[in-house]
């Protein structure tokens, strides 16, 4: 089926679905290099992927909405919520409404706790029935009929799933057939996205959609047209949704910049992933950050070229990584320097010592089986959540032998947009030591819970706030 025929079918579906309901995704939009809220404040998004075990049956990572409570308490304001096609469209045109309801409940629960939601169409290696039984995402019926399906595994034998995926000719064949719509799977993919957008458009907090996770295929000839067509059908029912655009999976190591052409549509973010291949494969961080430096240089250049926000959709490390906390410090340092947004991989409240994240023996969950933070790879970190104007510098200092925890924000203030809000939890950052708020041209104070610092000013121009522990001298705070 050619693209004209696909769009004709989807246009008919648009008429059936209708476009009368207001879109909830207008609570946030893209404006230049920034995400902007309804008050025209710049919003930095920091959060986590939910979750590692979303890729395998029963596909639902949150079994009780209270499992979302810690994320909000840790200052997160966004989740990248995995959606698995295999779980929803069990055969062509046959849908599991229970699964969609469960995913929707998680999205609504996140928003009730103050977190935005990005719905992520997730796949790795195309399907659980390919890549040696180590993939996820597409249903069995979407696998090329010319391929020989594998038996799903997704256990410890899949620790080298990346290699299995890369070398599996049936995986590549299925992607090739998908892009060419040889068996109608691409058409069904676009129908799916329009149905999902039509469903989620009225759910507050769902700000947009990550069209496809870590795709294979030619960026210019196959992936770019897919994004254009997906944008057309999504925007037909949810015109204000933000679209999150990824390059080819090979760009996730940072050394290879994407050659993806700039999309013709607006209101989108560049949403690459980054994993230092050396750290991921050896579980050792030597302290040399060259790969991270190169990756952020490439990612920032592309975001600047397109004049859109940089949203790092995935980054993280195995919990057993030697010097892992220093590695994660570097990732967040780069996010702060870039004034970028991102979601760490991952939060799996169903983590167990044997199944780990629940998929292919991976072990990157930021919590253990008791829900405790795994400090080797995750810490509660301060950052600027909402900025009334344009942020120019965000600096977070970690406690060390010669330093203490602090967060400093500089920005060009726009009084008409309201207040600037910095997440700086006093107890977490300073313990029993009182906090000192240094300001320039702005009035700032902690909220009642001592978790956020709010700053206001009636004048425009350059402003500064720094939150640090007091230096106590004769009982006075300096």
FINU-213129 format. One record per residue (C-alpha): residue number from 0; residue in one letter; x, y, z. Coordinates in nm, 4 decimals, m for minus. Each point is the difference from the previous one (the first is absolute). Example, Ala and Ser with C-alpha at 12.3 -4.5 7.8 and 13.67 -1.06 7.14 Angstrom:
REM FINU-213129
k | r | x | y | z
0 | A | 1.2300 | m0.4500 | 0.7800 .
1 | S | 0.1370 | 0.3440 | m0.0660 .
This chain:
REM FINU-213129
k | r | x | y | z
0 | X | 0.0000 | 0.0000 | 0.0000 .
1 | X | 0.1466 | 0.3405 | m0.0964 .
2 | X | 0.0098 | 0.3078 | 0.2235 .
3 | X | m0.2920 | 0.1640 | m0.1839 .
4 | X | m0.2215 | m0.3003 | 0.0717 .
5 | X | 0.1122 | m0.0047 | 0.3638 .
6 | X | m0.0832 | 0.3655 | 0.0540 .
7 | X | m0.3375 | m0.0428 | m0.1770 .
8 | X | m0.0934 | m0.2784 | 0.2426 .
9 | X | 0.1208 | 0.2045 | 0.2947 .
10 | X | m0.1882 | 0.3091 | m0.1152 .
11 | X | m0.3188 | m0.2067 | 0.0074 .
12 | X | 0.0914 | m0.1133 | 0.3508 .
13 | X | 0.0468 | 0.3657 | 0.0988 .
14 | X | m0.3531 | 0.0803 | m0.1120 .
15 | X | m0.1235 | m0.2940 | 0.2071 .
16 | X | 0.1909 | 0.0954 | 0.3131 .
17 | X | m0.0721 | 0.3701 | m0.0240 .
18 | X | 0.2035 | 0.2924 | 0.1326 .
19 | X | m0.2477 | 0.1857 | 0.2192 .
20 | X | 0.1498 | m0.0732 | 0.3420 .
21 | X | 0.2616 | 0.2428 | 0.1268 .
22 | X | 0.3557 | m0.1249 | 0.0208 .
23 | X | 0.1503 | m0.0410 | 0.3459 .
24 | X | 0.3529 | 0.0237 | m0.1381 .
25 | X | m0.0295 | 0.3785 | m0.0322 .
26 | X | 0.1160 | 0.0247 | 0.3637 .
27 | X | 0.3520 | m0.0076 | m0.1471 .
28 | X | 0.1371 | 0.0962 | m0.3413 .
29 | X | 0.3282 | 0.0504 | m0.1800 .
30 | X | 0.1288 | 0.3518 | m0.0518 .
31 | X | 0.3446 | 0.0122 | m0.1536 .
32 | X | 0.2458 | m0.1970 | 0.2141 .
33 | X | m0.2410 | m0.0206 | 0.2944 .
34 | X | m0.3120 | m0.1672 | 0.1340 .
35 | X | m0.2442 | 0.2728 | 0.1070 .
36 | X | m0.3058 | m0.0276 | 0.2239 .
37 | X | m0.3353 | 0.1792 | m0.0203 .
38 | X | 0.1457 | 0.2943 | 0.1960 .
39 | X | 0.2849 | 0.0280 | m0.2536 .
40 | X | 0.2554 | m0.1209 | 0.2527 .
41 | X | 0.2878 | m0.2183 | m0.1181 .
42 | X | m0.0330 | m0.3519 | 0.1443 .
43 | X | 0.2878 | m0.2419 | 0.0486 .
44 | X | m0.1184 | m0.3612 | 0.0017 .
45 | X | 0.1849 | m0.2436 | 0.2222 .
46 | X | m0.1288 | m0.3468 | 0.0749 .
47 | X | 0.0169 | m0.3686 | m0.0758 .
48 | X | m0.1166 | m0.2746 | m0.2353 .
49 | X | m0.2826 | m0.2222 | 0.1273 .
50 | X | 0.0986 | m0.2794 | m0.0139 .
51 | X | 0.2476 | m0.2759 | m0.0829 .
52 | X | m0.2537 | m0.2812 | 0.0301 .
53 | X | m0.2527 | 0.1713 | m0.2304 .
54 | X | 0.1415 | m0.1986 | m0.2924 .
55 | X | m0.1167 | m0.3469 | 0.1090 .
56 | X | m0.3268 | m0.1493 | 0.1280 .
57 | X | m0.1994 | 0.1251 | 0.1802 .
58 | X | 0.1444 | 0.3275 | m0.1421 .
59 | X | m0.1333 | 0.2249 | 0.2790 .
60 | X | 0.2798 | 0.1375 | 0.2216 .
61 | X | m0.2083 | 0.1770 | 0.2647 .
62 | X | m0.2295 | m0.2267 | 0.1993 .
63 | X | m0.1047 | 0.2667 | 0.2511 .
64 | X | m0.0014 | 0.3718 | m0.0750 .
65 | X | 0.1660 | 0.0656 | 0.3348 .
66 | X | 0.3164 | m0.1322 | m0.1667 .
67 | X | 0.0139 | 0.3361 | m0.1793 .
68 | X | 0.0178 | 0.1931 | 0.3288 .
69 | X | 0.3782 | m0.0243 | 0.0439 .
70 | X | 0.0654 | 0.1469 | m0.3445 .
71 | X | m0.1799 | 0.3213 | 0.0851 .
72 | X | 0.1718 | 0.0100 | 0.3398 .
73 | X | 0.3364 | m0.0269 | m0.1755 .
74 | X | m0.0834 | 0.3099 | m0.2024 .
75 | X | m0.0785 | m0.1654 | m0.3307 .
76 | X | m0.2419 | 0.1871 | m0.2225 .
77 | X | m0.0221 | m0.2403 | m0.2965 .
78 | X | m0.0185 | m0.3705 | m0.0806 .
79 | X | 0.0640 | m0.1655 | m0.3340 .
80 | X | m0.2711 | m0.2653 | 0.0075 .
81 | X | 0.0667 | m0.3130 | m0.2051 .
82 | X | m0.2752 | m0.1285 | m0.2274 .
83 | X | 0.0348 | m0.3521 | m0.1462 .
84 | X | m0.1882 | m0.0623 | m0.3250 .
85 | X | 0.0000 | m0.3780 | 0.0533 .
86 | X | m0.2005 | 0.0477 | 0.3192 .
87 | X | m0.2664 | 0.2166 | m0.1637 .
88 | X | m0.0680 | m0.1178 | m0.3568 .
89 | X | m0.0016 | m0.3743 | 0.0465 .
90 | X | m0.0932 | m0.0599 | m0.3638 .
91 | X | m0.0635 | 0.2516 | m0.2775 .
92 | X | m0.2893 | 0.2198 | 0.1066 .
93 | X | m0.0569 | m0.1877 | 0.3275 .
94 | X | 0.0830 | 0.2102 | 0.3056 .
95 | X | 0.0528 | m0.0744 | 0.3683 .
96 | X | m0.1900 | 0.2868 | 0.1607 .
97 | X | 0.0952 | m0.1179 | 0.3487 .
98 | X | 0.3666 | 0.0624 | m0.0781 .
99 | X | m0.0700 | 0.3488 | m0.1346 .
100 | X | m0.2065 | 0.0783 | 0.3089 .
101 | X | 0.2873 | m0.1103 | 0.2234 .
102 | X | 0.2516 | 0.2176 | m0.1856 .
103 | X | m0.2436 | 0.2914 | 0.0089 .
104 | X | m0.0429 | m0.0383 | 0.3758 .
105 | X | 0.3770 | 0.0306 | 0.0417 .
106 | X | 0.0050 | 0.3122 | m0.2171 .
107 | X | m0.2829 | 0.1575 | 0.1976 .
108 | X | 0.1616 | m0.1035 | 0.3279 .
109 | X | 0.3262 | 0.1651 | m0.0996 .
110 | X | m0.1766 | 0.3243 | m0.0904 .
111 | X | m0.1913 | m0.0046 | 0.3296 .
112 | X | 0.3435 | 0.0044 | 0.1651 .
113 | X | 0.1244 | 0.2922 | m0.2089 .
114 | X | 0.1879 | m0.1953 | m0.2681 .
115 | X | m0.0329 | 0.0443 | m0.3743 .
116 | X | m0.0226 | m0.3158 | m0.2132 .
117 | X | 0.1597 | m0.0953 | m0.3317 .
118 | X | m0.1529 | m0.3110 | m0.1557 .
119 | X | 0.2843 | m0.2016 | m0.1536 .
120 | X | m0.0584 | m0.2610 | m0.2710 .
121 | X | 0.2655 | m0.2402 | 0.1207 .
122 | X | 0.1798 | m0.2693 | m0.1967 .
123 | X | 0.3428 | m0.1607 | 0.0078 .
124 | X | 0.1011 | m0.2374 | m0.2778 .
125 | X | m0.3519 | 0.0293 | m0.1428 .
126 | X | m0.1766 | m0.2770 | 0.1927 .
127 | X | 0.0264 | m0.2626 | 0.2742 .
128 | X | m0.0268 | m0.2468 | m0.2873 .
129 | X | 0.3230 | 0.1217 | m0.1606 .
130 | X | 0.3566 | 0.0799 | 0.1063 .
131 | X | 0.0402 | m0.3471 | 0.1502 .
132 | X | m0.3194 | 0.0445 | 0.1991 .
133 | X | 0.1577 | 0.3003 | 0.1735 .
134 | X | m0.1856 | 0.2893 | m0.1601 .
135 | X | m0.3257 | 0.1748 | 0.0856 .
136 | X | m0.2638 | 0.2291 | m0.1413 .
137 | X | m0.1640 | m0.1078 | m0.3256 .
138 | X | m0.2558 | m0.2831 | 0.0161 .
139 | X | 0.0651 | m0.3370 | m0.1602 .
140 | X | m0.2410 | 0.0776 | m0.2830 .
141 | X | 0.2173 | 0.2999 | m0.0951 .
142 | X | 0.3111 | m0.2141 | m0.0528 .
143 | X | 0.0797 | m0.0505 | m0.3685 .
144 | X | m0.1655 | m0.3215 | m0.1265 .
145 | X | 0.3295 | m0.0701 | m0.1768 .
146 | X | 0.1785 | m0.0156 | 0.3373 .
147 | X | 0.0326 | m0.2995 | 0.2316 .
148 | X | m0.1357 | 0.1075 | 0.3406 .
149 | X | 0.1959 | m0.0732 | 0.3169 .
150 | X | m0.1445 | m0.1207 | 0.3275 .
151 | X | m0.0194 | 0.2897 | 0.2468 .
152 | X | 0.2616 | m0.0219 | 0.2739 .
153 | X | 0.0884 | 0.3391 | 0.1551 .
154 | X | 0.1885 | m0.1742 | 0.2816 .
155 | X | 0.3676 | m0.0189 | 0.1044 .
156 | X | 0.0920 | m0.1639 | m0.3324 .
157 | X | m0.0817 | 0.3320 | m0.1614 .
158 | X | 0.2717 | 0.1975 | 0.1779 .
159 | X | 0.1646 | 0.0539 | m0.3400 .
160 | X | m0.3281 | 0.1034 | m0.1622 .
161 | X | 0.1660 | 0.2893 | m0.1804 .
162 | X | 0.2271 | m0.2357 | m0.1904 .
163 | X | m0.2831 | m0.2436 | m0.0738 .
164 | X | m0.2133 | 0.2859 | m0.1272 .
165 | X | 0.2700 | 0.1488 | m0.2213 .
166 | X | 0.0810 | m0.3353 | m0.1624 .
167 | X | m0.3560 | m0.1242 | m0.0501 .
168 | X | m0.0906 | 0.0156 | m0.3724 .
169 | X | m0.3668 | m0.0598 | 0.0816 .
170 | X | m0.0066 | 0.3094 | 0.2191 .
171 | X | 0.1446 | 0.2111 | m0.2813 .
172 | X | m0.2386 | m0.1594 | m0.2484 .
173 | X | m0.2985 | 0.0796 | 0.2200 .
174 | X | 0.1057 | 0.3637 | 0.0295 .
175 | X | 0.0538 | 0.0190 | m0.3762 .
176 | X | m0.3435 | m0.1474 | m0.0675 .
177 | X | m0.1495 | 0.2347 | 0.2595 .
178 | X | 0.1347 | 0.3155 | m0.1641 .
179 | X | m0.1085 | m0.1244 | m0.3450 .
180 | X | m0.3421 | m0.0974 | 0.1408 .
181 | X | 0.0408 | m0.3331 | m0.1758 .
182 | X | m0.2606 | m0.1684 | 0.2193 .
183 | X | m0.1953 | 0.3013 | 0.1257 .
184 | X | 0.1810 | 0.0281 | 0.3353 .
185 | X | 0.1046 | 0.3616 | m0.0572 .
186 | X | m0.3598 | 0.0923 | m0.0744 .
187 | X | m0.1156 | m0.1702 | 0.3191 .
188 | X | 0.2786 | 0.1837 | 0.1902 .
189 | X | m0.1364 | 0.3340 | m0.1198 .
190 | X | m0.3568 | m0.1021 | 0.0821 .
191 | X | 0.1212 | m0.0962 | 0.3455 .
192 | X | 0.1656 | 0.3370 | 0.0556 .
193 | X | m0.3094 | 0.1896 | m0.1050 .
194 | X | m0.2122 | m0.2091 | 0.2356 .
195 | X | 0.2433 | 0.0570 | 0.2879 .
196 | X | 0.0183 | 0.3746 | m0.0639 .
197 | X | m0.3780 | 0.0202 | m0.0187 .
198 | X | m0.0208 | m0.1877 | 0.3294 .
199 | X | 0.2654 | 0.1907 | 0.1948 .
200 | X | m0.0787 | 0.3497 | m0.1276 .
201 | X | m0.2539 | 0.0569 | 0.2781 .
202 | X | 0.2214 | m0.1331 | 0.2780 .
203 | X | 0.1705 | 0.2849 | 0.1818 .
204 | X | 0.3746 | m0.0316 | 0.0245 .
205 | X | 0.0562 | m0.2070 | m0.3148 .
206 | X | 0.2115 | 0.2595 | m0.1756 .
207 | X | 0.0947 | m0.2082 | m0.3000 .
208 | X | 0.1279 | m0.3131 | m0.1651 .
209 | X | 0.3334 | m0.1688 | m0.0694 .
210 | X | m0.0860 | m0.1503 | m0.3380 .
211 | X | 0.2376 | m0.2982 | 0.0041 .
212 | X | 0.2734 | m0.1050 | 0.2399 .
213 | X | 0.3544 | m0.0640 | m0.1310 .
214 | X | m0.1004 | m0.0808 | m0.3583 .
215 | X | 0.1956 | m0.1755 | m0.2696 .
216 | X | m0.0193 | 0.0995 | m0.3661 .
217 | X | 0.1368 | 0.2699 | m0.2286 .
218 | X | m0.0463 | 0.3369 | 0.1659 .
219 | X | m0.0713 | 0.2005 | m0.3141 .
220 | X | m0.1823 | m0.2508 | m0.2191 .
221 | X | m0.1984 | m0.1941 | 0.2616 .
222 | X | m0.0080 | 0.1598 | 0.3443 .
223 | X | m0.0596 | 0.3615 | m0.1048 .
224 | X | m0.3066 | m0.0843 | m0.2151 .
225 | X | m0.1383 | m0.2087 | 0.2859 .
226 | X | 0.0267 | 0.2992 | 0.2329 .
227 | X | m0.1709 | 0.2246 | m0.2537 .
228 | X | m0.2904 | m0.2405 | m0.0420 .
229 | X | m0.0304 | m0.0635 | 0.3739 .
230 | X | m0.0054 | 0.3752 | 0.0636 .
231 | X | m0.2761 | 0.0412 | m0.2578 .
232 | X | m0.2299 | m0.2570 | 0.1573 .
233 | X | 0.0757 | 0.1003 | 0.3601 .
234 | X | m0.0449 | 0.3700 | m0.0625 .
235 | X | m0.3291 | m0.0681 | m0.1789 .
236 | X | m0.1537 | m0.0868 | 0.3386 .
237 | X | 0.2441 | 0.1527 | 0.2503 .
238 | X | 0.1418 | 0.3109 | m0.1689 .
239 | X | 0.1894 | 0.1359 | 0.2999 .
240 | X | 0.1830 | m0.3191 | 0.1000 .
241 | X | 0.3784 | 0.0231 | 0.0242 .
242 | X | 0.1737 | m0.2639 | m0.2109 .
243 | X | 0.3265 | m0.1514 | 0.1223 .
244 | X | 0.2322 | m0.0974 | m0.2842 .
245 | X | 0.2880 | m0.2518 | 0.0194 .
246 | X | 0.2682 | m0.0898 | m0.2492 .
247 | X | 0.1238 | m0.3465 | m0.0934 .
248 | X | 0.0975 | m0.2228 | 0.2918 .
249 | X | 0.3668 | 0.0162 | m0.1049 .
250 | X | 0.0147 | 0.3625 | 0.1143 .
251 | X | m0.0680 | m0.0953 | 0.3639 .
252 | X | 0.3695 | m0.0546 | 0.0715 .
253 | X | 0.0709 | 0.3667 | m0.0611 .
254 | X | 0.2857 | m0.0350 | m0.2498 .
255 | X | m0.2237 | m0.0110 | m0.3075 .
256 | X | m0.2136 | 0.3117 | m0.0527 .
257 | X | m0.3435 | m0.0457 | m0.1518 .
258 | X | m0.0495 | 0.0948 | m0.3653 .
259 | X | m0.3761 | 0.0175 | 0.0431 .
260 | X | m0.1356 | 0.2983 | m0.1949 .
261 | X | m0.1952 | 0.2642 | 0.1858 .
262 | X | m0.3717 | m0.0858 | 0.0016 .
263 | X | m0.2337 | 0.2307 | m0.1874 .
264 | X | m0.2396 | 0.0222 | 0.2958 .
265 | X | 0.0366 | 0.2194 | 0.3080 .
266 | X | m0.0414 | m0.0464 | 0.3755 .
267 | X | 0.2453 | m0.2865 | 0.0305 .
268 | X | 0.3092 | m0.0832 | 0.2050 .
269 | X | 0.3196 | m0.1807 | m0.0918 .
270 | X | m0.0110 | m0.3034 | 0.2297 .
271 | X | 0.3158 | m0.2124 | m0.0385 .
272 | X | 0.1363 | m0.2537 | 0.2475 .
273 | X | 0.3528 | m0.0311 | 0.1299 .
274 | X | 0.1823 | m0.2921 | 0.1576 .
275 | X | 0.3780 | m0.0117 | 0.0247 .
276 | X | 0.0586 | m0.3368 | m0.1670 .
277 | X | 0.3185 | m0.0584 | 0.1982 .
278 | X | m0.1708 | 0.0635 | 0.3347 .
279 | X | m0.3009 | m0.2094 | m0.0954 .
280 | X | 0.2018 | m0.3009 | m0.1201 .
281 | X | 0.2699 | m0.0056 | 0.2700 .
282 | X | m0.2029 | 0.1427 | 0.2895 .
283 | X | 0.3005 | 0.2190 | 0.0758 .
284 | X | 0.0268 | 0.3779 | m0.0171 .
285 | X | 0.3648 | 0.1009 | m0.0135 .
286 | X | m0.0714 | 0.3658 | 0.0636 .
287 | X | 0.0768 | 0.0929 | m0.3600 .
288 | X | m0.3052 | 0.1765 | m0.1400 .
289 | X | 0.1064 | 0.0344 | m0.3628 .
290 | X | m0.2900 | m0.2052 | m0.1352 .
291 | X | m0.2508 | 0.2060 | 0.1975 .
292 | X | 0.1603 | 0.3274 | m0.1119 .
293 | X | m0.0157 | m0.1065 | m0.3647 .
294 | X | m0.3568 | m0.1220 | 0.0294 .
295 | X | m0.1293 | 0.3225 | 0.1511 .
296 | X | 0.1942 | 0.2009 | m0.2566 .
297 | X | m0.1708 | m0.1931 | m0.2797 .
298 | X | m0.3443 | 0.0081 | 0.1609 .
299 | X | 0.0127 | 0.3699 | 0.0810 .
300 | X | 0.1168 | 0.0818 | m0.3511 .
301 | X | m0.2972 | m0.1808 | m0.1513 .
302 | X | m0.2479 | 0.1639 | 0.2392 .
303 | X | 0.1533 | 0.3398 | m0.0772 .
304 | X | m0.0095 | m0.0687 | m0.3744 .
305 | X | m0.3709 | m0.0791 | 0.0260 .
306 | X | m0.0608 | 0.2725 | 0.2646 .
307 | X | m0.1927 | m0.2377 | 0.2247 .
308 | X | 0.0408 | m0.1292 | 0.3568 .
309 | X | 0.2414 | m0.2808 | 0.0794 .
310 | X | m0.1820 | m0.2750 | 0.1888 .
311 | X | 0.2238 | m0.2918 | 0.0958 .
312 | X | m0.2572 | m0.2783 | m0.0040 .
313 | X | 0.2270 | m0.2666 | 0.1497 .
314 | X | 0.3298 | m0.0089 | 0.1883 .
315 | X | 0.1206 | m0.2028 | 0.2937 .
316 | X | 0.2294 | m0.2750 | 0.1236 .
317 | X | m0.0111 | m0.3441 | 0.1563 .
318 | X | m0.0288 | 0.0236 | 0.3778 .
319 | X | 0.3130 | m0.2155 | 0.0330 .
320 | X | 0.2105 | 0.2469 | m0.2011 .
321 | X | 0.3275 | 0.0798 | 0.1743 .
322 | X | 0.0108 | 0.3775 | 0.0597 .
323 | X | m0.3529 | 0.0126 | m0.1351 .
324 | X | m0.1050 | 0.2953 | 0.2100 .
325 | X | 0.2773 | 0.2141 | m0.1486 .
326 | X | m0.1146 | m0.1036 | m0.3462 .
327 | X | m0.3569 | 0.1049 | 0.0765 .
328 | X | 0.1245 | 0.3264 | 0.1536 .
329 | X | 0.1613 | 0.0734 | m0.3352 .
330 | X | m0.3220 | m0.0692 | m0.1921 .
331 | X | m0.1983 | 0.2428 | 0.2135 .
332 | X | 0.2800 | 0.2554 | m0.0101 .
333 | X | m0.0213 | m0.0057 | m0.3789 .
334 | X | m0.3789 | 0.0309 | 0.0107 .
335 | X | 0.0361 | 0.3057 | 0.2245 .
336 | X | 0.2685 | 0.1584 | m0.2172 .
337 | X | m0.2206 | m0.0550 | m0.3042 .
338 | X | m0.3159 | 0.1209 | 0.1791 .
339 | X | m0.1471 | m0.3217 | m0.1366 .
340 | X | m0.2743 | m0.2350 | 0.1140 .
341 | X | 0.0126 | m0.3770 | 0.0411 .
342 | X | m0.1293 | m0.3224 | 0.1502 .
343 | X | 0.2376 | m0.2521 | 0.1586 .
344 | X | m0.0391 | m0.3694 | m0.0784 .
345 | X | m0.1847 | m0.1289 | 0.2090 .
346 | X | m0.2439 | m0.0308 | 0.2924 .
347 | X | m0.1201 | m0.3582 | 0.0499 .
348 | X | m0.1905 | m0.0402 | 0.3285 .
349 | X | m0.0326 | m0.3717 | m0.0864 .
350 | X | 0.3792 | m0.0501 | 0.0066 .
351 | X | 0.1175 | m0.3233 | 0.1625 .
352 | X | 0.3495 | m0.1343 | 0.0754 .
353 | X | m0.0526 | m0.2843 | m0.2485 .
354 | X | m0.2015 | 0.1564 | m0.2836 .
355 | X | 0.1664 | 0.3433 | 0.0415 .
356 | X | m0.1849 | 0.2488 | m0.2243 .
357 | X | m0.2034 | m0.2897 | m0.1385 .
358 | X | 0.1396 | 0.0111 | m0.3550 .
359 | X | 0.3123 | m0.1726 | m0.1332 .
360 | X | 0.1728 | 0.0041 | 0.3384 .
361 | X | 0.0458 | 0.3777 | m0.0114 .
362 | X | 0.0630 | 0.1709 | 0.3319 .
363 | X | m0.0358 | 0.3755 | m0.0358 .
364 | X | m0.2998 | 0.0606 | 0.2262 .
365 | X | 0.0491 | 0.2946 | 0.2336 .
366 | X | m0.1786 | m0.1910 | 0.2800 .
367 | X | 0.0362 | m0.3442 | 0.1542 .
368 | X | m0.2683 | m0.2500 | 0.1034 .
369 | X | m0.0757 | 0.2044 | 0.3123 .
370 | X | m0.0456 | 0.3208 | m0.1974 .
371 | X | 0.3235 | 0.1443 | 0.1386 .
372 | X | 0.2172 | 0.2250 | m0.2137 .
373 | X | 0.3013 | m0.1797 | m0.1423 .
374 | X | 0.2538 | 0.2689 | 0.0766 .
375 | X | 0.2569 | m0.1479 | m0.2359 .
376 | X | m0.1909 | 0.1426 | m0.2973 .
377 | X | m0.2600 | 0.2418 | 0.1321 .
378 | X | m0.0182 | 0.2988 | 0.2322 .
379 | X | m0.2648 | 0.2626 | 0.0668 .
380 | X | 0.1350 | 0.3015 | m0.1896 .
381 | X | m0.0958 | 0.3674 | 0.0064 .
382 | X | m0.0859 | 0.1837 | m0.3219 .
383 | X | m0.2028 | 0.2915 | m0.1334 .
384 | X | m0.3502 | m0.1246 | m0.0780 .
385 | X | m0.1674 | 0.3165 | m0.1291 .
386 | X | 0.1688 | 0.3218 | m0.1061 .
387 | X | m0.1835 | 0.3288 | m0.0489 .
388 | X | 0.2101 | 0.1102 | m0.2938 .
389 | X | 0.2996 | m0.1555 | m0.1689 .
390 | X | 0.2441 | m0.2142 | 0.2003 .
391 | X | 0.3644 | 0.0752 | m0.0764 .
392 | X | 0.1880 | m0.2212 | 0.2473 .
393 | X | m0.0805 | m0.2874 | 0.2357 .
394 | X | 0.2789 | m0.1193 | 0.2281 .
395 | X | m0.0340 | m0.2831 | 0.2499 .
396 | X | 0.2907 | m0.0763 | 0.2321 .
397 | X | 0.0244 | m0.3398 | 0.1656 .
398 | X | 0.1281 | m0.0378 | 0.3546 .
399 | X | 0.3680 | m0.0977 | 0.0170 .
400 | X | 0.3168 | 0.0555 | 0.1988 .
401 | X | 0.0234 | 0.3637 | m0.1088 .
402 | X | m0.3621 | 0.0708 | m0.0908 .
403 | X | m0.3560 | m0.0310 | 0.1233 .
404 | X | m0.3336 | m0.0497 | m0.1703 .
405 | X | m0.1327 | 0.3088 | m0.1725 .
406 | X | m0.2104 | 0.1079 | m0.2957 .
407 | X | 0.0333 | 0.3295 | m0.1853 .
408 | X | m0.2240 | 0.1365 | m0.2749 .
409 | X | 0.0540 | 0.3054 | m0.2157 .
410 | X | m0.2685 | 0.1268 | m0.2353 .
411 | X | m0.1394 | 0.2992 | m0.1862 .
412 | X | m0.3241 | 0.0719 | 0.1820 .
413 | X | m0.3406 | 0.0708 | m0.1557 .
414 | X | m0.2296 | 0.1288 | 0.2790 .
415 | X | m0.3255 | m0.0609 | m0.1898 .
416 | X | 0.0519 | m0.3779 | m0.0011 .
417 | X | m0.0058 | m0.0353 | 0.3785 .
418 | X | 0.2402 | m0.1768 | 0.2343 .
419 | X | 0.3124 | m0.2089 | m0.0446 .
420 | X | 0.0060 | m0.3319 | 0.1862 .
421 | X | 0.3133 | m0.1934 | 0.0977 .
422 | X | m0.0175 | m0.3499 | 0.1460 .
423 | X | 0.2489 | 0.0047 | 0.2896 .
424 | X | m0.1187 | m0.2333 | 0.2801 .
425 | X | 0.1547 | 0.1407 | 0.3147 .
426 | X | 0.0171 | m0.3211 | 0.2045 .
427 | X | 0.1469 | m0.2060 | m0.2861 .
428 | X | 0.2601 | 0.2589 | m0.0986 .
429 | X | 0.1043 | 0.1460 | 0.3341 .
430 | X | m0.1246 | m0.2288 | 0.2740 .
431 | X | m0.0278 | 0.1873 | 0.3272 .
432 | X | 0.2093 | 0.2929 | m0.1259 .
433 | X | m0.2109 | 0.3104 | m0.0737 .
434 | X | m0.0234 | 0.1117 | m0.3612 .
435 | X | 0.1269 | 0.3284 | m0.1368 .
436 | X | m0.1780 | 0.1588 | m0.2977 .
437 | X | 0.2191 | 0.2468 | m0.1866 .
438 | X | m0.1788 | 0.2261 | m0.2474 .
439 | X | 0.0651 | 0.2735 | m0.2532 .
440 | X | m0.2930 | 0.2169 | m0.1062 .
441 | X | m0.2656 | m0.2444 | 0.1146 .
442 | X | m0.1852 | m0.1038 | 0.3162 .
443 | X | 0.0097 | m0.3733 | 0.0792 .
444 | X | m0.1284 | m0.2242 | 0.2779 .
445 | X | m0.0643 | m0.3644 | 0.0811 .
446 | X | m0.3493 | m0.1479 | m0.0140 .
447 | X | m0.1597 | m0.1473 | 0.3114 .
448 | X | 0.1380 | m0.3457 | m0.0706 .
449 | X | 0.3541 | 0.1350 | m0.0443 .
450 | X | 0.0329 | m0.1735 | m0.3340 .
451 | X | m0.0337 | 0.2817 | m0.2535 .
452 | X | 0.1354 | 0.3535 | m0.0143 .
453 | X | m0.2296 | 0.2520 | m0.1704 .
454 | X | 0.1364 | 0.3266 | m0.1390 .
455 | X | m0.1877 | 0.3117 | m0.1108 .
456 | X | 0.0908 | 0.3446 | m0.1250 .
457 | X | m0.1887 | 0.2928 | m0.1502 .
458 | X | 0.2960 | 0.0991 | m0.2169 .
459 | X | 0.1379 | m0.1633 | m0.3104 .
460 | X | 0.3618 | m0.0753 | m0.0719 .
461 | X | 0.2747 | m0.2220 | 0.1342 .
462 | X | m0.0774 | m0.1881 | 0.3228 .
463 | X | 0.1821 | m0.2526 | 0.2164 .
464 | X | m0.0822 | m0.2347 | 0.2852 .
465 | X | 0.2321 | m0.2409 | 0.1771 .
466 | X | m0.1086 | m0.2423 | 0.2705 .
467 | X | 0.2775 | m0.1384 | 0.2191 .
468 | X | 0.0593 | m0.1070 | 0.3627 .
469 | X | 0.0656 | 0.2749 | 0.2504 .
470 | X | 0.3455 | 0.0651 | 0.1323 .
471 | X | m0.0775 | 0.0351 | 0.3703 .
472 | X | 0.2034 | 0.2574 | 0.1917 .
473 | X | m0.0968 | 0.0740 | 0.3611 .
474 | X | m0.3474 | m0.1300 | m0.0703 .
475 | X | m0.0519 | 0.2188 | m0.3062 .
476 | X | m0.0476 | m0.1219 | m0.3581 .
477 | X | 0.2494 | 0.1279 | m0.2557 .
